[in-house]
Amino acid sequence: METRILTMTSQTAAMKAKRLLEKNGIYTRIVRPSPKLTPKGCSFGLQIDNAILSVAVKYLEQNDISYSGII
């Protein structure tokens, strides 16, 4: 399974996004990406299966939960 990380600006944002996605059947895991991979300084992220990434992003956008990037 190939995964990607949606980077978040805070742990609170990551937890809020995780709750929303899991409520909609999308499993995620909160991770701490390497600072080398996050030039904006994001210290938290959600690891998610690449196959359902676009669905997860849609849920976040529909619920006004912002993310910094995808790595």
N, C-alpha and C positions, 0 to 999 in steps of 0.2 A: 504494500500500500504506500503510495507516494503521498507525502503530506506537505502542506504549506503553512506559513505562520502569518496571521493577521496581526500586525503590530498595533498596540494600544498605548495611549498616553499615560495611563495609570492602571493600578491594580483594580481600582473600583470600576473603571470602564470595562476591563477584561472580565470581571465577575458578572457585571450586568449583561454583557454580550453572551457569556457562557450560559447564564440562566435562560435568556431568551431563546438561544439556539437549541438547547437541550429540551426546552418546553415544546419545541417544534420538531423533535426527533433527530436533531443533528448533534452527534457526540463531539465534544471538544475537550481540550486539555490546556490549562494555563501553563505557559512556559516563560522562561527568562531568556530571550535571544541574546546572542553575543553582541556586545556593543559595536563590533566591527561590521556587523550586518545591518545595523540600524543607525544610519547617519543622522537621523533626527533625534537620537537619544531616547528612543522608546525602550522602556525597560520591561514591559510585559507584552505577552502576545497569546493568541489562541492558536494552538496547533489543530489543524483540521485536514481531513482527507481531501486531496486535490480534486477528486471526482465530484464533490458536492460543494466546492468552494463558491461557485457562482450563486448557488441557492442561498448559502449562508450570507453572502454579501447583500443579496436582495433583501433578506429578512432584516439585516442591520440597517440598511438604508431606509426601509419602510418604517422602522421604529426610531429613526433619528439617533442611532448609535454610531458615532464616528470611529473610524480606525485610521491609523497613520499610513499604512502601506501593507504590501504583501511581499513576503520573502520566502 
